């Protein structure tokens, strides 16, 4: 049967380049391997030429894969399953690239692309290490190329092709029996609502560059074991490890920024399994980077460096298995679905891990080791201790994250309990304390040995400064974290000191140790950034406060729901509502046809201040077979805090009459009077000054008059209302009250005639169901310290990379004295 309107050429080109990529990467692997062997110069040159040509073909193939898939997506060729599954005609242009990494195939393609970029830098700069390192890189490219094949080999599915036709994947659907089936496929499923955010255009490429770059330190380590050159590889590996740590770290924190702006768990980190899977390789890589520095400067910790670089890369592969096997589908908002490639994903991991560990154990006796133990007043001793703490921290995270895998393998039902976030917080807070302290003091130690008097003298001033700052924060900062008890609160204060100490000590070290020469101070700048990150995390999380406590007494939420009705305030359209520090009004909503999001305008007016602003949290309809809507937060940014809001419940706009023009009807009443409304009567009970019902909160300077009312419906149901007239800082606020069950809003407008006891009230009955939203609002203090820390840490890494590339050594490096060489074994 010939099908009408299909565009088969892009798919055929895609399949061709997928196969060419596989073949070229295999040829490059073999050729680089042959080049590494001891061959005559002419023969070696020939193999190297073949290897580079093959890698060029591999690069061209990967770029062609990108171009063809982008052509299919951007032109809405829905005859291809990938375009139909991940894009739609309504999708904004800037999100078309996001369609690549929503699917597994596109993310593998992105990963492969970065290997091509990094590979050409290796070819350009690596010199004698080019062939062995590129052997590993090319083999990695070969394994990634298998992920895009989409063929069956002896009953096993090898890869998943993004170029398969929709009709071939859904053959049982009756529509595909018609030659003109494309006339009925009007649109695709679209991009997941959570991914329609600008962070998801830039976060995945940076994160995958971080993943891809962990291959380079691993490849250098493998080259060192392969060639038995255990010292030579460690020098060029250092800037690559720094680059990888910087890129992967920034990629992870970009994901945190996306979570902060797009997700509604009220923060930037939730110890989600996929978040953990990317954090673990970063922690191990940082450990390996520091042990690499130790070896280059003192001769210690080479075996640890090998292990850490191997495991950092292997855990990237393991995170690939976790996120793509479907095993985390019920526990993570990030995980992909199972594409039937689990056997291949396991093989993908083992094909690198097993040979690497075999080669390591074969060579372990040849790896140089200093028999003498490190001096406790040496830099290498405490750097190694910090690296070990990071590694142990990563092991705790990955074991708990892997519980679904462990349960499937051994048939258990282990779980972390009802509060996995609390468990991780209680463990990792002690890691933060140790790492913060080590980050502060280690810079002041010298390699091999440090005079005690010198060490303590240099640390005296930064220690006192850090103590003063941290004690001030602890005493006057209102730090509290009641959720995990007093012990955890003490740990928070210790961690704040450790983080402040890291910032202060490294800042003073730049001037004391480097005499203000910033070019050589990359490590200290990175440590300052890390300390700021810890400060930002600790303060913003421990002082995060809920602003939206329910002051109205009404809520569509119920106890036991995901969101607590006590921490969410319901806003009636057009009615100013008391929300602690602010009077908040839901103004209305509007649909943006461009991004298909409905924005809700929430006006904030701060009490006792002229400050006013509006926030626009939004919702977008779920797609891909999911019902309901996905809410997206909005925030007001200050230099010292964020006001963060998102919607937790919406009134049903389909039930609200289009012409609801009801307004407040004014009446003059006395205490004891009875008013009629369409569904019953309102009884005016009494006036209360500064009521202490717990529904409202007042400062000593405030004066409030509350009017207690009883509402009795025609059916005999009784309700209460307490509208408020509040005077604060010379300003008068009307605080209405709402009886949702009666679609009734009442306010207390003032005292009309005090001598006659006349009071003015307003009654509003809506013509249908009330138009309302329920809102969650937080205040995040000093969260910008976290984002600033990320920028500073990145700058520090870049400074360190540039310095090492130019000078080839650590600014404070001391070579191993000749008298110590006899202590080297192997």
N, C-alpha and C positions, 0 to 999 in steps of 0.2 A: 504494500500500500504506500502510495506517495502522499506525504503530509503537506498541507498547504501552509506557506508562510514561515516555515522553519529556516533558521540561519545555522547551517551545520558547519560552515568553514571555521568559525572561531573555536568550536569544540574540537574539530579535527586537528587544528594547529596546537591547541592546548595539550591534547593527547600526545602529539608528536614531540613537543618540547618536554613533556614529562618523561618520556622514554629517553630522549636525548640527554636530559639532565642525569638520569640514572646511569646511562652508559658512560657519559663524560666524567662523572664523579668517580666511577669505578676505575676508569683508565687513569685518571689523575692520581688516585690512591696508589695504584700499582707503580706508576712512573715515579712518583715522589719516593715510594718505598725503595725502588731500584736505585734512585739517585743517592739515597742515604747510605747504601752499601759501598764498600771500598772497591771502586771500579777505576779503570784507567781514565784519565782526564777526559779524553775524547768521548768515550762511551758514556761517562757520567754527564757530560754536557748534552749529549743527545737525549738521554732520558729526561733531563731537566727541561729541555725544550719541549718534549712531548707532554710532560706534566703541566707546564704552563699553558700550552695550547689547549689541553683538555680542560683545565680549570677555566680558561677563557670561554670555551664552549659551554661549560657548566653555568657560568655567570650569565651568558647570553640567554641560555635556556630559562633560567630563573626569572630574568627580566621579561622575557617573552611570556612566561606564565602569568606574570603580574598584568601585563598589558592586555592579554586576551581575556583574562577574568574580569578586569576592570571594564573592558569593552562590553562584555556580556551583561554585567551589572548595570552600568550607566545607561545602556540602551534598552534596558528592561526586556531582555530576551528570555521570557518566562518559559520557553521550551526547555531551558536548562534548570535543573532542580535547584542548584545553588542560588541562582538569581531569584527564582520563585520563593525559595525558603527564607531568604535573608533580606530582600529588598522589596520596594514597592514604588509605584509611580509618584506617590505623595511625599516620598522621602526627600529631605533637603539635600542639596548637592554636597554640602560639607560632611554629611553622614554616609555618603556612598563608600568611602574608604572603610568606615566602621563595619560595613557588611563583610569585608574581607575577614576580620578577626572575630566576627560573631561565630563563624563556622570553624570547625577544626582544620579543615583543609587549608583555608586561607591563613590561619595562624602558623601552620607548618611552613607555608610558603614565605611568610614574613620572617620566620626564624632562619630559613635557608638564605634569604636575601641578605640578612646581616652577616652570615658566615662568608658570603661572597665578598662583601665590603671589607671585613676584617682580614680575609685571606689575601687580598691584594695589598694590604698594608704589610702583612707578614712577608710577602714576596718582595716588596719594595725595601723593607728595613731589616729583616731578620738575619741576613748574611748566611753564615754557615748553619744556622738553625732552621733555615727555610724548609729544607727537604723533610727532616723528621717531624717538624711541627705541622707542615702542610699535609703530611701523610695522615695524621690524625684528623685534621680539619676536613680533608677530602673524604675520608671514610665516614665522618659525621654527615657530610653532604649526601653520601650514598644512602645512609640509613634514612635520612629525611626524604630523599627522593622516593624511597619505597612507600612512604606514607601517602604519596599522591598518585599511586598507580591505579588502584581500584580494580584489581584483577583477582581471580581465584587461582590458587596454586596448590594442587593436591588437596582440594577441599577447604583450604584455609584462605580467608580473605586477606589479601596483601594491599593495604592502603585503602584510601577512599578518594576517588577522583571528583574534583569540583566541576567536571565537564560532562557528567552524565545527564542524559535527557530525562525530563520529567516523565514522559510516557513509558520509558524503559523501567523506571523505578516504581511506577504505579500502574502496572499492566492490567490489573483487575478492574480498574475504574472504567465504567462504560463510556465515558467521554472520549477515551483514547482509541475507541474503535471507529471514530469519525475522522476522516482526512482533514477536516477544518477545525479540529479541536481547539486550536489557538484562538479562534473567534470567541470562545467561551471562557478562556483564561484571561480575564480582564486585568487582574492585578496580582501582585505577590503578597506573601504573608507580612512583609515589612520587617523592620529592625525592631528588636526587643525594646520595649519602652524604656527600660532602665539604661540602655546604651545610647539613647538619644540625648547626648550631652557632649559638649566640646572636649571634655577631658578624655572621653573614650575615642576621640580621634587621635590624640597625642600620647595618652598613657600606654596603650598596648605596644606601639612601636618602640618607645623607650624601654619598657619592661622587657620586651623580647631582645632588644640590643643587649640589655643586661644579662639575660639568659644566655644569649649567643656568646658573649664575651667571656663567660666562665670557662668556655672550651679552651681558650688560649693558655691560661696558667696550667690547666690540666694537660694540654698538649706539650707544653714545655717540660712539665714533670715527667710525662711519658718519654719524651726525648732524652731527658737526663738518665732515666733508668735504662732505656734502650741502648744508649751509647756509652753507658757507664761513666758519663761526665757529670758527676754529682754536684760539682760546684759551678760550672760554667753556665748552666741554664738558669740559675737563681737570679743572676743580675738582670737579664732582659725580661724575666717574668715579673719583676717588681712593678714597673710602670703599668704592665698589662693588668696585674691584680688590682692596682689602684684604680685604673680605668673601669674595670669590671665592678668593683665595689661601689664606685661613685655612680655609675650608670644604673646598676641594679637597685641601689638604695634610692635614687631619685625616682626610678620607675615605680618602686613600691609605694613611696610617699605620694606620687601622682595618683596612684590608686586610692590612697587615703583621702586625698582632696576630692576625687570623684565621689567616694562614699559620703563625704561630708556634704557635698552639694546635691547628690542624687538620691541617696538612700535615707530611710527614715528611722534608723536606729539611734539617731541623736548623737552623732559623733563621727569620728574618722577611722576608728578601729574597733572591731568587735571580736577579734580572735576567730574570725571565720576560717574554716579549714583551708580554703584556697589562699587566703591572706597568709596563713601560717606556712603553707607549702612554698611560698616565694620568700618568706622571711628566713627560713631555715638555711638555704644555701648562702644567703647574704651573711648571716652570722658566722657560718663556717669559713666563708671566704675571707672575712675580716680577721678571723683567727689565723688562717694560713698566711695572709699578708703580713701580720705582725711576727709570726715565727720565721717567715722569709727574711724580714729585716734583722731578726735576732741572728740568724745564720750568717748573713752578709757582714755583720759587725762583730760577732764573737765566736762563730763556729759552732754554736749550739743549735739544737732543735731542727735539724734537717729532716730527720725521719718524720717528725710531726708535720713539717711543711708539705712533704709528699702526701701524707694521709689527708691533710686538710684540703689540699687542692683537688685530690681525687674525689673526696666526698662532696665538696661543694658542687662539682659538675654532676656527679651521680645523683645528688638530691634534686638538681634541676630536672634530670630525667625522671626521677621518682615523682616529682610534683606534676610532671606531664602525665604520668600514669594516673595519679590521684584525680586530676581535673578532667581527664578525657575518658576514663574507663566507665564513668557513670556511677562509681562506688560512692561518691559524695553527693549524689543528686538530691538526697533527702536532707542534707546537713549544710549545704552551702548555696548562696545565691549566685555564685560565679560558675559553678561546675557545668561542663558540657554533658550531653547525653551520650550513652554508649552507642558507638557505630560498629560494634562487632569486631573491634580490633584489639581486644584486651590481650590476647596471646602475643600479638606483634608489639604492643606497648611494653609488656614485660620483657620480651626479647630485646627490645630497643635499649632498655636499661641494663640488662645483664651482659650484653655484647660489649659494653665498655667496662662495667664494674669488674666482672670476673677476670678478663685478661689483665686489667690494671693491677688488681690485687695479687694475681699469680706472679706477674713481673716484679712487683714490689717485694714479695717474700723471697723470690729467687735472688734478688739483688740486695736484700736488707743487710747482709753481712759486709757488703762492700761500701755501704753508705758511711761516710765519715762521721765519727762520734767522738766527742770529748768525754773522757772517762771521769774527769774531775767534776764534782757537783758545782752548780753555780753559787756564787756568793749571794747571801740574802740582801746585801746592799748593792746589788748590781741591777742594771736596767733590764738585762735579759731574763733574770729570775721573775720579776714582777710582770714583764710583758708576757712571758709564757704562762704565768698564772692567770692573767686576764684572758689569754687565748683559750685556756682550758675551761674557764668559766663560761665563755661564749659558746664553746662546743657543747658543754653539758647542758646549757640552757637550750640549745637547738635540739638536743636529744629528747629533753622533756617535752618540748613542743611537738616534735614529729611523732613521738610515740603516742601521745594523746590524740593527735590529729589522725593517726592511722588506725584508731580503734575499729572503724568500720571494716577495714581490710583485715585486721587481726581476727575480728569476730567471724568473718566469712571463711578464713583459712582454717581456724581451729574450732569453729562451731560454738563460740562463746557469745555472751550477750553483755559484754562490759560496756560501761558508759561513764561519762564524767560527772553525772549528776545533773541537777536542775540548773546549775549556774556555772557553765564552763568558763564564761568570761571571768567570774570571780576567782575560779581556781587558777587560771593563768596569771591574773593580777597578783595573787598572793605569792606565787612562785617567782615571777619575774621582777617584783619589786626589790627582792634581795639581790638579784642579778644587777639591777640598776644601781643599787648602793655600792656593790663591789666594783663594778666597771667605772662608775663615776669617780670613786676614790682613786682607783688605779690610773685613770686618765689624768687625774690631777697631779699625782706624785711622781709617776714614772719618768716624766720628762726631766725631772731634777736629778735623776740618778745617772751615773756614768756606766758605760759598759765595763764589765769585769769587776770593778770595785769603786765604791764611793766613800770618801771620808765622812764619818758620822756628823762631825761638827759642821762641815760644809753643807751637808744635806739638810740638817735641821735649821741651820741659819737661813738658807735660801727659801725654805718653806714657811718660815715664821709669819712674814707679812701677808702672803696670800691666804694662809690658814685663818688669821685673825679677821681679814676682810670678809672671807666666806662665812665665818661664824656670825659676824655682825649682820650681814645681809640675810642669811638663812634664819637666824633667830628673829629678826624683824618680821620676816614673812610668817614664821610660825606663830609669833605672839599676836601680831596685828593683822595678819592676812586672812584670818577666819578660815584657815584650812580645816576641813572636816571630811571624814569618809566613814559615816556610821555603818554603812552596809556590811563591812567585814570586821567590825569590832575595834577595841582599843589597840590591840597589838598591831593591826594593820595601819592604824592611824599613826602610831609611833614610827613604823617603817616608812610611811609617807614623809614624815618630817626628816628622818635620816636620809632618805633618798633626795629630798630637796637640798639638804646640805651638801650631799655628794655631788649633785648636779651643779649647784652654784660654785662649789669648790673646783670642779673641772673647768668651768668658764674662767674663774678668777685666776687660778694657778697657771693655766696656759696663756692667758693674756699677759700676766706679769713675766712669764718665761720668754715671751717674744722680745721683751725689752732687756731682760736680764741675761738670757742665754744667747740670743741672736743680735743683741745690741740694736734692736729695732730694724734689722735687715729683713724685710718682709719676704724677699725672694726665696730665702732658705727656710721660711717658717710655715711651709705648707702643712706639715703634720700638726703643729700647734693650732693653726687656723681650723683645720678639720676637727680637732678635739674640742675647740671652742664651739663649733657648730653642733657637735654631738651633745655637748653639755647643754646648749640652748634647747635642743630637741627634747632632752630629758626634762628640763625646767618647764617647757611648754606643755608637755604631756602631763606631768605631775600636777601643775597648778590648774590647767584647764579641766582635767578630769576630776580632781578632788574638790574644786570649787564650782563645778558645773551646777547651776541651780535651775530649778523649774520655776518659770514665771507664771505659767498658765494654771495655777491652782483654781479649782472650781469654786468660784465665789457666788455663783448664781443658784446653785442647788439643783440645776437641771442638766441632764446629760443623756444622750441616746446610747452611750456606752454602758456596759454592765460590768460588775466585779467579775473577774475571771477572764475578761477579754485581754487581748494582747496589750492594749492601752488601758491604763487605769482611769476610771471616770473622775477620780479625785485630782488628777494631774492634767486634765484637759478641760478647757473652757469652751462653752457653747456661745456663739455670737449670733444674735438675730440681726438680719439685714437692716441697716440704718439705725440700730440702737447702740449707743455708746455703753460699754460695759466695763466695770471696774476689774482690772487685772493687776492688783498690787501696785507696782510703781507706775503703771500706765492706765489710761483710759483707752480702750480698744474698740474700734468700730469696723464691722464688716460692711464695706461699701457696695460691693457687687462683683460680678464676674464677667469675663469676656472671653470669647473663643478666638485664638490666633489661627487663622487659616493656613499660615505658612508652616508652623511647626505642629499644628493640630493639638496644641495644649490649651487648656482652659485656665486662665489666670484669675485668681481671687484677690481683690484689693482689700488689704487689712490696714487701716489707719491707726497709728500709735500716737498718743499725746501724753507726754510725760507729766506727771503731777508735779506741782511746785516748780515748773519750768516752762519755758516757751518752746522747748524742743518738740518737733513733730516730724514724723516720717511715715512712709507707706512701704509695706512689704507685699510681695506678689507670689506667694506659694502657688503651685499649679498642679494640675492633674493631667494625665494623658490616658486615653483608653488603652487597655491591654489588648494585645494581638496574639497571634500564634495559638489560638484556641483557648486563651485564658479570659475569664470573665472579669468584670469590674474595671477599676482604674488604678493607675500607679501614681501616688502623690510624689511631688518633688519639692524639696524645701526651698526657702529663700532666707537670706540673712542680711542684717544691717551690720556693716563692718565699722568698727572704731579701732583706734590704735591700741586700745587696751582691752577690748572685749568684742564679742559678736552677740547680737540678738538673733537667735536661730529659730525659725518657725516652720511647721508643716501641718497639713490638714490630716485629721484622723477620722473625721466623719463628715459627710455631706448630706444636706437635705436633698430630697428628690425633686430636681427642677421640673421633671415631667408632670408632677402633680400640682405645681404652682400655676395658678391662672395667669395668663399673659398680661392681663390688665388689672393688676393688684395695686390700686391707688389708695388704699386705706390709709388714713392718717389718725393722729391722736385727737380724740374728742375731749375738749376741756369741760370740766364741771367744778362747781364750787360746793363743797360738802363740809359737814361738821362731824365730829366724833359721834358714832352711833348711827349715822345715816346709812341708808341702803340704796344702792343703784342697781338698775337692771341692765344686763347686756343680753345678747341674742340667745345665749345658752344657759343663762342663770342669773344669779344676783351677786353683788359685791357689797360686803359689809365693812364699813370703816371702823376699825377697832380702837386704835390709840396711836399717839405719837411717842416715839422713844428717842431719847438723846443718846448719841454714841452707843448704839446697840451692841451688846456683847454676845451675840448669838454664835459667833464664830464664822458667820457668813461673810463679814466684812472685816477689814483691818484698817486701823487708823493710827496716825502719829499723834503725839501729845498736842501738837499744834492744830490738829484738825477738829472741826466741829461738824457733826452729822445729825440730821433729823431723819428718822426712819418712820414711815407710816405703815403700821401693821394692818393688813386687810385679810378678811376671810372670803373665799370664793366658794359658792355652793352651786353646783350645776343642776340642771333640770332633773337629772337622774339621781340626785342626792349625794353625789360625790363632793367631798370637801377638799379644798386646796388653800394654801396660804401664799401671800405675796408680801414683799417688804421693799417697796421702792424707796429710794434714798435721795435726800437733798444734802449734799456735802460741800462744806466751805473749807478750802485748803489753800493757804498762802494767798488769801485775798481773792481767790477764784472760786466760782460756784459751779459745781458739777451736778447734773441730774443723772442718777443711776437708776434706770428702769429695772423692773423685774418682770419675768415672763412665766406664764403658766402654759407650758407647751401643749398639754392635753386639751386645753380649751382654745388654743390659737389666740391667746390673749396677752397683751403687753400693757402694763400700767406704769405710770410715773407719778412722782410727787413734785409738782411744779413750784410750790412755795406756799407761804402763809399769806392769804389774800387780805384778811382783816383780823388782826390779833384780838381786838376787843370783842368782836362777835364770834370768834372761833372759826372763821371761815378758812378753809384750806382749798388750794387749787390742785386738782389731779387731772391726769390725762389717761384716757382709755383707748386702746387701739385693738380692733379685731381684724385679723387678716381675712381675706376672702377665700383662702384655701389653706393648705398646709404651710406652716411658717417656712420662709426661706432662711436657712441658717447653715452655719458651718461649725464644726468642732475643731479646735485648734490646740496644738501642743507648742509651747514656746520655752526655749532654754536661754540662759545667759552663759556664754563661754568666756571666762575671763582670761586674758593674756594668751589666747590661742595663737595670736600672730607671732609669739615667741617661737612656737613650734615651726611655723612656715619660714621664719627668719633663720632658724637653726639649720633647716634643710639647705637654704641658699648658701649660708656660710660654710657648711660642711662640704658642699659641692665645690665652692671656690677653693677651699683648702686642698681637696683632692687634685683639682686642676693645677694648682701651684706646685704640689708635690710631684705630679707627673712631669710637668715642664722642667722642673729642676733636675729630676733624675735623668730625663732624656738628654738634657744639656750637659750635666756633670757626671752622670753615671754612678753616683754614690749618694749615701745619706749625708746630710750636712754635718752630722755629729759623729760620723762613722770613725771607729778606731779599728785598725787592722789587728789581727792576732799577733802578738809579739813573737819573735823568732824563738824565744825560749820556751814558748808554749807549744810549738809545733810537734814536739815529741809526744804530747798528750793526744794527738789525733790518731785514731785507729782506722785502718782501712785506706 
